[in-house]
Amino acid sequence: MDALATIILAAGKGTRMKSTTAKVLHPIAGIPMLAYPVKAVCELGCRKIIVVVGYQHERIEAAFCNQGLVFVHQDQQLGSGHAVAVAEQALRGFIGEVLILCGDVPFIQPQTLVDFITAHRSAQAALSVLSVVVDDPSGYGRIVRAADGNFSAIVEHRDADQEQRQIREINTGIYCCAHPLLFEALRQVGTDNDQGEYYLPDIVAIIARMGNRVQAVCMSNPQEVQGINNRYDLAQAERLMRERIAAAHMANGVTLLDPAATYIEAEVQIGADTVIFPGTLITRGSVIGEACTLENNCIIDRCQLGNRVRVRACSVLEQSTIADDAIIGPFAHLRPESIVEERAHIGNFVEVKKSRIGRGSKANHLTYIGDATIGKDVNVGAGTITCNYDGRKKHPTIIGDHVFIGSNTALVAPVTIGEHAVIGAGSTITKNVPSNALAVARGKQTNYDHYVRIGKKTEQDT
Protein backbone atom coordinates (compact mmCIF):
# COMPACT_ATOMS: atom_id res chain seq x y z
CA MET A 1 0.00 0.00 0.00
CA ASP A 2 1.20 3.50 -0.83
CA ALA A 3 2.11 5.91 1.96
CA LEU A 4 1.97 3.25 4.67
CA ALA A 5 4.60 2.55 7.31
CA THR A 6 4.46 0.01 10.14
CA ILE A 7 5.73 0.02 13.71
CA ILE A 8 5.95 -3.37 15.42
CA LEU A 9 6.43 -3.27 19.19
CA ALA A 10 8.90 -5.96 20.32
CA ALA A 11 10.92 -4.41 23.14
CA GLY A 12 9.50 -6.20 26.17
CA LYS A 13 11.08 -9.05 28.07
CA GLY A 14 7.83 -10.92 28.57
CA THR A 15 8.15 -11.37 32.32
CA ARG A 16 5.29 -13.85 32.56
CA MET A 17 7.10 -16.21 30.21
CA LYS A 18 9.66 -16.67 33.01
CA SER A 19 12.43 -17.11 30.49
CA THR A 20 15.89 -15.79 29.70
CA THR A 21 14.75 -15.51 26.06
CA ALA A 22 12.88 -12.43 24.84
CA LYS A 23 9.21 -13.24 24.36
CA VAL A 24 9.10 -12.49 20.64
CA LEU A 25 11.92 -15.00 20.00
CA HIS A 26 10.01 -17.94 21.44
CA PRO A 27 9.18 -20.23 18.52
CA ILE A 28 5.73 -21.15 17.29
CA ALA A 29 5.77 -24.00 14.77
CA GLY A 30 9.53 -23.64 14.44
CA ILE A 31 9.90 -19.90 13.83
CA PRO A 32 10.03 -16.93 16.24
CA MET A 33 6.58 -15.54 16.99
CA LEU A 34 7.74 -12.12 15.76
CA ALA A 35 8.14 -13.61 12.28
CA TYR A 36 4.38 -13.93 11.85
CA PRO A 37 3.37 -10.26 12.18
CA VAL A 38 6.49 -9.29 10.21
CA LYS A 39 5.40 -11.58 7.38
CA ALA A 40 1.84 -10.25 7.51
CA VAL A 41 2.87 -6.60 7.14
CA CYS A 42 5.49 -7.42 4.50
CA GLU A 43 2.63 -8.62 2.31
CA LEU A 44 1.01 -5.17 2.58
CA GLY A 45 3.82 -3.54 0.65
CA CYS A 46 4.76 -1.06 3.40
CA ARG A 47 7.32 1.59 2.52
CA LYS A 48 9.05 1.06 5.86
CA ILE A 49 8.74 -1.54 8.64
CA ILE A 50 10.15 -0.39 11.99
CA VAL A 51 10.65 -2.84 14.83
CA VAL A 52 11.03 -1.37 18.31
CA VAL A 53 13.42 -3.56 20.29
CA GLY A 54 14.86 -3.45 23.78
CA TYR A 55 15.50 -6.62 25.78
CA GLN A 56 17.94 -8.88 23.88
CA HIS A 57 17.84 -6.54 20.90
CA GLU A 58 21.07 -8.03 19.53
CA ARG A 59 19.49 -11.48 19.25
CA ILE A 60 16.32 -10.12 17.67
CA GLU A 61 18.26 -8.05 15.14
CA ALA A 62 20.45 -11.05 14.27
CA ALA A 63 17.42 -13.28 13.77
CA PHE A 64 15.81 -10.80 11.32
CA CYS A 65 18.88 -9.18 9.81
CA ASN A 66 18.08 -10.11 6.19
CA GLN A 67 14.48 -8.91 6.02
CA GLY A 68 14.93 -5.21 5.34
CA LEU A 69 13.59 -4.09 8.72
CA VAL A 70 14.54 -0.90 10.54
CA PHE A 71 15.33 -1.44 14.23
CA VAL A 72 15.03 1.29 16.85
CA HIS A 73 15.90 0.85 20.52
CA GLN A 74 13.69 1.45 23.52
CA ASP A 75 16.36 1.34 26.20
CA GLN A 76 13.89 1.92 29.02
CA GLN A 77 10.50 0.22 28.91
CA LEU A 78 8.27 3.13 29.92
CA GLY A 79 5.05 1.94 28.32
CA SER A 80 3.53 1.38 24.88
CA GLY A 81 3.28 5.10 24.16
CA HIS A 82 6.97 5.56 24.83
CA ALA A 83 7.74 2.53 22.63
CA VAL A 84 6.05 4.14 19.64
CA ALA A 85 7.59 7.54 20.38
CA VAL A 86 11.15 6.21 20.00
CA ALA A 87 10.34 5.46 16.35
CA GLU A 88 9.77 9.11 15.49
CA GLN A 89 13.25 9.75 14.14
CA ALA A 90 13.03 6.70 11.87
CA LEU A 91 9.90 8.21 10.25
CA ARG A 92 11.27 11.69 9.74
CA GLY A 93 10.05 13.03 6.41
CA PHE A 94 7.36 10.38 6.02
CA ILE A 95 3.81 11.51 5.22
CA GLY A 96 1.01 8.96 5.34
CA GLU A 97 -0.51 6.42 7.70
CA VAL A 98 1.34 4.45 10.35
CA LEU A 99 0.12 0.96 11.22
CA ILE A 100 1.02 -0.07 14.78
CA LEU A 101 0.86 -3.62 16.12
CA CYS A 102 2.58 -5.86 18.63
CA GLY A 103 5.12 -8.57 17.96
CA ASP A 104 3.21 -11.24 19.85
CA VAL A 105 0.13 -11.62 17.59
CA PRO A 106 1.13 -14.56 15.35
CA PHE A 107 -2.34 -15.20 13.92
CA ILE A 108 -3.01 -11.80 12.39
CA GLN A 109 -3.80 -12.16 8.68
CA PRO A 110 -2.72 -9.75 5.93
CA GLN A 111 -6.30 -9.48 4.62
CA THR A 112 -7.51 -8.38 8.05
CA LEU A 113 -4.95 -5.60 8.05
CA VAL A 114 -5.89 -4.60 4.51
CA ASP A 115 -9.56 -4.41 5.52
CA PHE A 116 -8.67 -2.39 8.61
CA ILE A 117 -6.59 0.14 6.68
CA THR A 118 -9.26 0.38 4.00
CA ALA A 119 -11.89 1.14 6.67
CA HIS A 120 -9.57 3.76 8.15
CA ARG A 121 -9.12 5.51 4.81
CA SER A 122 -12.76 5.20 3.80
CA ALA A 123 -13.85 6.95 7.00
CA GLN A 124 -11.15 9.61 6.52
CA ALA A 125 -10.22 8.98 10.15
CA ALA A 126 -7.15 10.44 11.79
CA LEU A 127 -6.94 7.42 14.09
CA SER A 128 -8.51 3.98 13.90
CA VAL A 129 -8.30 1.21 16.50
CA LEU A 130 -8.96 -2.43 15.69
CA SER A 131 -11.31 -3.91 18.28
CA VAL A 132 -12.97 -7.24 18.95
CA VAL A 133 -15.76 -8.53 21.18
CA VAL A 134 -14.73 -11.36 23.52
CA ASP A 135 -16.49 -13.46 26.15
CA ASP A 136 -13.97 -12.67 28.86
CA PRO A 137 -12.41 -9.19 28.56
CA SER A 138 -10.42 -9.42 31.80
CA GLY A 139 -7.03 -7.77 31.56
CA TYR A 140 -7.73 -5.94 28.31
CA GLY A 141 -8.32 -2.27 27.57
CA ARG A 142 -12.02 -1.52 27.03
CA ILE A 143 -13.42 0.33 24.04
CA VAL A 144 -15.55 3.14 25.52
CA ARG A 145 -18.28 4.53 23.31
CA ALA A 146 -20.52 7.55 23.84
CA ALA A 147 -24.30 7.30 24.07
CA ASP A 148 -24.56 7.68 20.29
CA GLY A 149 -22.21 4.72 19.78
CA ASN A 150 -19.23 6.77 18.67
CA PHE A 151 -15.85 5.69 19.93
CA SER A 152 -14.44 8.03 22.56
CA ALA A 153 -11.63 6.39 24.57
CA ILE A 154 -9.76 3.26 25.65
CA VAL A 155 -9.59 2.50 29.36
CA GLU A 156 -7.11 -0.07 30.63
CA HIS A 157 -8.53 -2.84 32.79
CA ARG A 158 -6.62 -1.79 35.91
CA ASP A 159 -7.88 1.80 35.55
CA ALA A 160 -11.49 0.94 34.63
CA ASP A 161 -14.43 1.36 37.00
CA GLN A 162 -16.99 -1.41 37.56
CA GLU A 163 -19.29 -0.22 34.78
CA GLN A 164 -16.44 -0.03 32.26
CA ARG A 165 -15.26 -3.52 33.21
CA GLN A 166 -18.58 -4.90 31.96
CA ILE A 167 -17.70 -3.79 28.42
CA ARG A 168 -16.79 -6.80 26.21
CA GLU A 169 -15.39 -4.85 23.27
CA ILE A 170 -11.63 -4.65 23.75
CA ASN A 171 -8.59 -2.99 22.21
CA THR A 172 -6.48 -5.39 20.12
CA GLY A 173 -3.42 -3.14 20.29
CA ILE A 174 -3.54 -2.53 16.53
CA TYR A 175 -3.80 1.10 15.39
CA CYS A 176 -3.69 3.10 12.20
CA CYS A 177 -2.89 6.78 12.60
CA ALA A 178 -1.98 9.72 10.40
CA HIS A 179 1.61 10.87 10.49
CA PRO A 180 2.89 13.29 11.80
CA LEU A 181 -0.28 13.70 13.92
CA LEU A 182 0.66 10.47 15.75
CA PHE A 183 3.76 11.98 17.34
CA GLU A 184 2.08 15.30 18.07
CA ALA A 185 -0.43 13.37 20.16
CA LEU A 186 2.23 11.20 21.82
CA ARG A 187 3.98 14.31 23.13
CA GLN A 188 0.82 15.07 25.12
CA VAL A 189 0.55 11.64 26.76
CA GLY A 190 1.15 11.67 30.51
CA THR A 191 1.73 9.03 33.18
CA ASP A 192 -1.32 9.59 35.37
CA ASN A 193 -2.31 5.95 35.59
CA ASP A 194 -1.92 2.89 37.81
CA GLN A 195 1.40 1.87 36.23
CA GLY A 196 2.93 5.32 35.89
CA GLU A 197 3.64 4.61 32.21
CA TYR A 198 3.00 6.34 28.88
CA TYR A 199 -0.04 4.50 27.52
CA LEU A 200 -0.44 4.45 23.75
CA PRO A 201 -4.28 4.21 24.04
CA ASP A 202 -4.33 7.70 25.56
CA ILE A 203 -3.80 9.16 22.09
CA VAL A 204 -7.43 8.32 21.26
CA ALA A 205 -8.87 10.97 23.57
CA ILE A 206 -6.06 13.40 22.72
CA ILE A 207 -6.59 13.18 18.95
CA ALA A 208 -10.37 13.45 19.42
CA ARG A 209 -9.94 16.61 21.52
CA MET A 210 -7.84 18.06 18.71
CA GLY A 211 -10.97 17.90 16.55
CA ASN A 212 -10.00 14.85 14.50
CA ARG A 213 -12.09 11.79 13.67
CA VAL A 214 -11.33 8.64 15.63
CA GLN A 215 -13.01 5.27 15.21
CA ALA A 216 -12.94 1.68 16.48
CA VAL A 217 -13.23 -0.94 13.73
CA CYS A 218 -14.63 -4.13 15.22
CA MET A 219 -13.33 -7.38 13.69
CA SER A 220 -15.10 -10.75 13.83
CA ASN A 221 -12.35 -13.26 14.65
CA PRO A 222 -10.79 -12.94 18.14
CA GLN A 223 -8.26 -15.69 17.41
CA GLU A 224 -6.36 -13.48 14.98
CA VAL A 225 -5.44 -11.01 17.70
CA GLN A 226 -4.74 -13.54 20.43
CA GLY A 227 -1.60 -12.41 22.24
CA ILE A 228 1.05 -14.58 23.90
CA ASN A 229 1.73 -13.71 27.53
CA ASN A 230 2.81 -16.97 29.21
CA ARG A 231 3.79 -20.57 28.53
CA TYR A 232 0.18 -21.71 28.44
CA ASP A 233 -0.63 -19.13 25.76
CA LEU A 234 2.46 -20.29 23.87
CA ALA A 235 1.31 -23.92 23.96
CA GLN A 236 -2.17 -22.94 22.79
CA ALA A 237 -0.68 -20.90 19.95
CA GLU A 238 1.52 -23.85 18.95
CA ARG A 239 -1.51 -26.13 18.78
CA LEU A 240 -3.58 -23.66 16.76
CA MET A 241 -0.72 -22.93 14.36
CA ARG A 242 -0.13 -26.64 13.77
CA GLU A 243 -3.84 -27.06 13.06
CA ARG A 244 -3.60 -24.34 10.40
CA ILE A 245 -0.48 -25.87 8.89
CA ALA A 246 -1.98 -29.38 8.86
CA ALA A 247 -5.19 -28.14 7.25
CA ALA A 248 -3.21 -26.39 4.50
CA HIS A 249 -1.21 -29.54 3.68
CA MET A 250 -4.29 -31.74 3.65
CA ALA A 251 -6.00 -29.27 1.30
CA ASN A 252 -3.01 -29.79 -1.03
CA GLY A 253 -3.41 -33.57 -1.12
CA VAL A 254 -1.34 -34.79 1.85
CA THR A 255 -2.78 -37.51 4.09
CA LEU A 256 -2.27 -37.03 7.83
CA LEU A 257 -3.64 -40.09 9.63
CA ASP A 258 -3.98 -38.10 12.86
CA PRO A 259 -3.44 -34.36 12.32
CA ALA A 260 -3.52 -33.59 16.05
CA ALA A 261 -0.61 -35.98 16.65
CA THR A 262 1.46 -34.87 13.65
CA TYR A 263 3.95 -32.04 14.16
CA ILE A 264 4.70 -30.03 11.03
CA GLU A 265 6.50 -26.73 11.44
CA ALA A 266 6.11 -23.63 9.30
CA GLU A 267 7.79 -23.36 5.89
CA VAL A 268 7.65 -27.09 5.13
CA GLN A 269 6.85 -28.34 1.61
CA ILE A 270 5.06 -31.69 1.15
CA GLY A 271 4.00 -33.23 -2.15
CA ALA A 272 0.60 -34.68 -2.95
CA ASP A 273 -0.26 -38.28 -1.99
CA THR A 274 2.32 -38.37 0.78
CA VAL A 275 1.06 -40.22 3.86
CA ILE A 276 2.24 -39.22 7.33
CA PHE A 277 1.64 -41.39 10.39
CA PRO A 278 1.09 -40.06 13.95
CA GLY A 279 4.00 -38.93 16.10
CA THR A 280 6.11 -37.65 13.23
CA LEU A 281 7.90 -34.27 13.46
CA ILE A 282 8.91 -32.37 10.32
CA THR A 283 10.96 -29.25 10.98
CA ARG A 284 11.05 -25.91 9.22
CA GLY A 285 12.77 -25.94 5.83
CA SER A 286 12.17 -29.62 5.04
CA VAL A 287 10.98 -30.59 1.57
CA ILE A 288 9.07 -33.87 1.15
CA GLY A 289 8.28 -35.16 -2.34
CA GLU A 290 5.17 -36.81 -3.70
CA ALA A 291 3.79 -40.22 -2.65
CA CYS A 292 6.18 -40.60 0.28
CA THR A 293 5.33 -42.57 3.42
CA LEU A 294 6.54 -41.36 6.81
CA GLU A 295 5.72 -43.94 9.46
CA ASN A 296 5.14 -43.42 13.18
CA ASN A 297 7.43 -41.36 15.40
CA CYS A 298 9.95 -40.20 12.82
CA ILE A 299 11.92 -36.94 12.96
CA ILE A 300 12.60 -35.22 9.64
CA ASP A 301 14.89 -32.29 10.46
CA ARG A 302 15.68 -29.89 7.58
CA CYS A 303 15.87 -32.72 5.04
CA GLN A 304 15.15 -33.00 1.32
CA LEU A 305 13.20 -36.13 0.35
CA GLY A 306 12.47 -37.13 -3.24
CA ASN A 307 9.37 -38.92 -4.48
CA ARG A 308 8.12 -42.26 -3.15
CA VAL A 309 10.58 -42.29 -0.26
CA ARG A 310 9.58 -44.54 2.63
CA VAL A 311 10.82 -43.62 6.11
CA ARG A 312 9.94 -46.45 8.43
CA ALA A 313 9.05 -46.11 12.11
CA CYS A 314 11.22 -44.35 14.69
CA SER A 315 13.87 -43.06 12.30
CA VAL A 316 15.75 -39.77 12.74
CA LEU A 317 16.88 -37.86 9.64
CA GLU A 318 18.95 -34.67 10.07
CA GLN A 319 19.93 -32.23 7.31
CA SER A 320 20.19 -35.02 4.76
CA THR A 321 19.11 -35.63 1.17
CA ILE A 322 17.21 -38.78 0.19
CA ALA A 323 16.50 -39.49 -3.47
CA ASP A 324 13.50 -41.14 -5.12
CA ASP A 325 12.36 -44.62 -4.04
CA ALA A 326 14.83 -44.92 -1.17
CA ILE A 327 13.85 -46.75 2.02
CA ILE A 328 15.06 -45.62 5.43
CA GLY A 329 14.59 -47.46 8.73
CA PRO A 330 13.06 -48.56 10.96
CA PHE A 331 15.20 -47.13 13.78
CA ALA A 332 17.71 -45.59 11.38
CA HIS A 333 19.70 -42.40 12.00
CA LEU A 334 20.91 -40.15 9.19
CA ARG A 335 23.19 -37.48 10.60
CA PRO A 336 23.89 -34.17 8.80
CA GLU A 337 25.32 -34.07 5.27
CA SER A 338 24.26 -37.59 4.38
CA ILE A 339 23.08 -38.37 0.86
CA VAL A 340 21.08 -41.47 0.01
CA GLU A 341 20.64 -42.01 -3.70
CA GLU A 342 17.81 -43.66 -5.67
CA ARG A 343 16.50 -47.03 -4.46
CA ALA A 344 19.09 -47.30 -1.68
CA HIS A 345 18.12 -48.98 1.59
CA ILE A 346 19.24 -47.89 5.03
CA GLY A 347 17.84 -50.42 7.51
CA ASN A 348 17.24 -50.92 11.20
CA PHE A 349 19.82 -49.57 13.66
CA VAL A 350 22.00 -48.19 10.88
CA GLU A 351 23.71 -44.84 11.42
CA VAL A 352 25.02 -42.77 8.51
CA LYS A 353 27.11 -39.65 9.03
CA LYS A 354 28.35 -37.28 6.31
CA SER A 355 28.34 -40.03 3.70
CA ARG A 356 26.97 -40.77 0.24
CA ILE A 357 25.15 -44.06 -0.29
CA GLY A 358 25.01 -44.94 -3.99
CA ARG A 359 22.05 -45.94 -6.12
CA GLY A 360 20.58 -49.30 -5.15
CA SER A 361 23.08 -49.91 -2.33
CA LYS A 362 21.96 -51.50 0.93
CA ALA A 363 23.03 -51.34 4.56
CA ASN A 364 20.18 -53.14 6.24
CA HIS A 365 21.32 -54.03 9.76
CA LEU A 366 23.34 -52.72 12.71
CA THR A 367 25.90 -50.70 10.78
CA TYR A 368 27.82 -47.42 11.15
CA ILE A 369 28.86 -45.54 8.01
CA GLY A 370 30.80 -42.32 8.59
CA ASP A 371 32.74 -40.06 6.18
CA ALA A 372 32.27 -42.62 3.42
CA THR A 373 31.47 -42.66 -0.27
CA ILE A 374 29.70 -45.82 -1.33
CA GLY A 375 29.07 -46.65 -4.97
CA LYS A 376 26.02 -48.23 -6.57
CA ASP A 377 24.62 -51.71 -5.83
CA VAL A 378 26.86 -52.26 -2.81
CA ASN A 379 25.81 -54.70 -0.07
CA VAL A 380 27.02 -53.75 3.41
CA GLY A 381 26.66 -56.69 5.78
CA ALA A 382 25.27 -56.54 9.31
CA GLY A 383 27.61 -55.19 11.96
CA THR A 384 29.93 -53.39 9.52
CA ILE A 385 31.59 -50.18 10.68
CA THR A 386 33.79 -47.57 9.07
CA CYS A 387 36.51 -46.72 11.59
CA ASN A 388 36.79 -43.09 10.51
CA TYR A 389 38.32 -41.45 13.61
CA ASP A 390 41.90 -41.99 14.78
CA GLY A 391 41.55 -39.88 17.91
CA ARG A 392 42.62 -36.67 16.18
CA LYS A 393 41.17 -36.55 12.67
CA LYS A 394 38.37 -38.04 10.59
CA HIS A 395 39.38 -40.11 7.54
CA PRO A 396 37.41 -41.18 4.44
CA THR A 397 36.34 -44.62 3.30
CA ILE A 398 35.69 -45.13 -0.44
CA ILE A 399 33.79 -48.18 -1.64
CA GLY A 400 33.39 -48.80 -5.38
CA ASP A 401 30.38 -50.11 -7.28
CA HIS A 402 29.06 -53.66 -6.81
CA VAL A 403 31.13 -54.40 -3.70
CA PHE A 404 30.00 -57.09 -1.25
CA ILE A 405 31.02 -56.53 2.37
CA GLY A 406 30.54 -59.46 4.71
CA SER A 407 29.07 -59.12 8.19
CA ASN A 408 31.05 -57.76 11.14
CA THR A 409 33.65 -56.05 8.98
CA ALA A 410 35.74 -53.13 10.25
CA LEU A 411 37.01 -50.77 7.53
CA VAL A 412 39.86 -48.77 9.05
CA ALA A 413 40.04 -45.43 7.24
CA PRO A 414 41.58 -44.09 5.15
CA VAL A 415 40.87 -47.06 2.92
CA THR A 416 39.56 -47.70 -0.60
CA ILE A 417 37.68 -50.80 -1.75
CA GLY A 418 37.75 -51.30 -5.52
CA GLU A 419 34.78 -52.20 -7.71
CA HIS A 420 33.36 -55.75 -7.54
CA ALA A 421 35.56 -56.58 -4.54
CA VAL A 422 34.39 -59.00 -1.83
CA ILE A 423 35.26 -58.60 1.85
CA GLY A 424 35.07 -61.77 3.94
CA ALA A 425 32.88 -61.65 7.03
CA GLY A 426 34.64 -60.70 10.25
CA SER A 427 37.53 -58.96 8.52
CA THR A 428 39.43 -55.91 9.73
CA ILE A 429 40.54 -54.11 6.58
CA THR A 430 43.46 -51.73 7.02
CA LYS A 431 44.79 -51.63 3.45
CA ASN A 432 43.25 -50.78 0.09
CA VAL A 433 41.51 -53.66 -1.70
CA PRO A 434 41.87 -53.84 -5.52
CA SER A 435 38.90 -54.23 -7.84
CA ASN A 436 37.60 -57.82 -8.28
CA ALA A 437 39.64 -59.05 -5.28
CA LEU A 438 38.61 -61.10 -2.25
CA ALA A 439 39.96 -59.66 1.00
CA VAL A 440 40.00 -61.71 4.20
CA ALA A 441 41.69 -60.32 7.32
CA ARG A 442 40.95 -62.37 10.42
CA GLY A 443 42.71 -64.74 12.79
CA LYS A 444 43.14 -68.42 11.89
CA GLN A 445 40.49 -70.69 13.41
CA THR A 446 41.79 -73.42 15.75
CA ASN A 447 39.61 -76.31 16.94
CA TYR A 448 40.56 -78.23 20.11
CA ASP A 449 39.30 -81.81 20.11
CA HIS A 450 37.71 -83.25 23.24
CA TYR A 451 37.55 -79.80 24.85
CA VAL A 452 34.32 -80.68 26.64
CA ARG A 453 35.95 -83.60 28.53
CA ILE A 454 39.08 -81.57 29.33
CA GLY A 455 37.43 -78.32 30.29
CA LYS A 456 34.43 -79.41 32.34
CA LYS A 457 32.61 -82.41 33.77
CA THR A 458 30.35 -84.45 31.51
CA GLU A 459 27.23 -86.39 32.36
CA GLN A 460 29.35 -89.58 32.36
CA ASP A 461 31.70 -88.14 35.06
CA THR A 462 28.86 -87.48 37.54
Secondary structure, 3 states (H helix, E strand, C coil): CCCEEEEEEECCCCHHHCCCCCHHHCEECCEECCHHHHHHHHCCCCCEEEEEECCCHHHHHHHCCCCCCEEEECCCCCCHHHHHHCCCHHHCCCCEEEEEEECCCCCCCHHHHHHHHHHHHHCCCCEEEEEEECCCCCCCCEEEECCCCCEEEEECHHHCCCCHHHCCEEEEEEEEEEECHHHHHHCCCCCCCCCCCCCHHHHHHHHHHCCCCEEEEEECCHHHHCCCCCHHHHHHHHHHHHHHHHHHHHHCCCEECCHHHCEECCCCEECCCCEECCCCEECCCCEECCCCEECCCCEEECCEECCCCEECCCCEEECCEECCCCEECCCCEECCCCEECCCCEEEEEEEEECCEECCCCEEEEEEEEECEEECCCCEECCCCEEECECCCCECCEEECCCCEECCCCEEECCEEECCCCEECCCCEECCCECCCCEECCCCCCCCCCCHHHHHCCCHHHC
